Amino acid sequence: MFGKKQLFVFDLDGTLFNTLGDLAPAVNYALRHFGLPEHDTEKIRSFIGNGSMKLVERSMGDAALPQNMAQSGIHIADVHRVYTDFYWEHCTENTTPNPHILEFLKGTDARCAVLTNKPLAPTLKIFKKFGIE
């Protein structure tokens, strides 16, 4: 009906790879750095969506409210910077490919592309670790 597939486009986080094992420690590292309460992995999973800045903001809870940031001097951008530095350094420690995805990517004749809001540096680092550069 549709013929041979020539192009597949994938999201990275949650589709190609389970990255939660590296995202959660990075979030908690940044929160701890600023003396903010940490969260368990499942709670952090619930904060994922719409990029890393939104992940950090949701993780900060009430501390991300403008009046609380003004009072504490802790700003989302600062927490995000600490999160990003930590994540980029550790982004492949606990990330795993989703089942059968590597076999599919390495075995298909179709072109494959990734559409992600993850920055290029950690994306390429993950791809390199799993041999799908």
Secondary structure, DSSP 8 states (H G I E B T S, - for coil): ---S--EEEE-TBTTTEE-HHHHHHHHHHHHHHTT-----HHHHHHH-SS-HHHHHHHHHGGGGSHHHHHHH---HHHHHHHHHHHHHHHTTSS-EE-TTHHHHHHH--SEEEE--SS-HHHHHHHHHHTT--
